[in-house]
Amino acid sequence: MKTAVSIPDPVFQEAEKIARRLGWSRSQLYTKAVHDLVISYSDDPVTEALNALEDVEPAQAPLAPARRLIESGAWQW
């Protein structure tokens, strides 16, 4: 898919430096950046299951520590 976007000059210049340093094309860099952002905003199955449980019984406090752990990212390797 080909698209056009507007990016502030300073951000574009820094992105160009990173692409050159990595030996990537501009398309590779932006694809990787957008992909990583999409993944970071996507719910994983564990989070979805915990959200579903909390939605059923939101007053149940035992899920609160698990939610804080997941949202903090501390559980990731």
C-alpha positions in Angstrom: 0.0 0.0 0.0 1.4 3.3 -1.0 0.4 6.4 1.1 1.5 9.9 1.8 1.8 11.4 5.3 2.9 14.7 6.8 5.8 14.4 9.3 7.4 17.4 11.1 10.9 18.1 9.6 12.8 17.3 12.8 11.1 13.9 13.1 11.7 13.2 9.5 15.4 14.1 9.7 15.9 11.9 12.8 14.1 9.0 11.1 16.4 9.4 8.0 19.5 9.1 10.3 18.1 6.0 11.9 17.3 4.4 8.6 20.8 5.1 7.3 22.4 3.8 10.4 20.4 0.5 10.2 20.9 0.2 6.5 17.1 0.2 6.0 15.0 2.0 3.4 12.6 4.7 4.5 9.7 2.3 3.8 11.3 -0.4 6.0 11.8 2.0 8.9 8.2 3.4 8.8 6.7 -0.1 8.4 8.6 -1.3 11.4 7.7 1.7 13.5 4.0 1.5 12.6 3.9 -2.3 13.1 5.5 -2.0 16.6 3.0 0.7 17.5 0.1 -1.4 16.3 1.4 -4.4 18.3 1.8 -2.3 21.4 -1.8 -1.1 21.3 -3.2 -4.6 20.5 -4.6 -6.6 23.4 -3.0 -10.0 23.9 -5.1 -13.0 24.8 -4.2 -12.8 28.5 -5.2 -9.1 28.7 -8.4 -9.8 26.9 -9.3 -12.7 29.3 -8.5 -10.6 32.3 -10.6 -7.7 30.9 -13.5 -10.1 30.3 -13.3 -11.4 33.9 -13.2 -7.9 35.3 -16.1 -6.8 33.1 -18.2 -9.6 34.5 -17.4 -8.8 38.2 -15.7 -5.4 38.3 -16.0 -5.2 42.1 -13.8 -8.2 42.5 -10.5 -6.7 43.8 -8.2 -9.7 43.1 -7.9 -8.8 39.4 -6.6 -5.3 40.1 -3.0 -6.4 40.9 -2.9 -8.5 37.7 -4.2 -5.5 35.6 -1.5 -3.2 37.1 1.2 -5.7 36.3 0.1 -6.1 32.7 -0.3 -2.4 32.2 3.1 -1.7 33.7 4.8 -4.0 31.2 6.8 -5.5 34.1 5.8 -9.0 33.2 7.5 -8.8 29.8 11.0 -10.3 29.3 
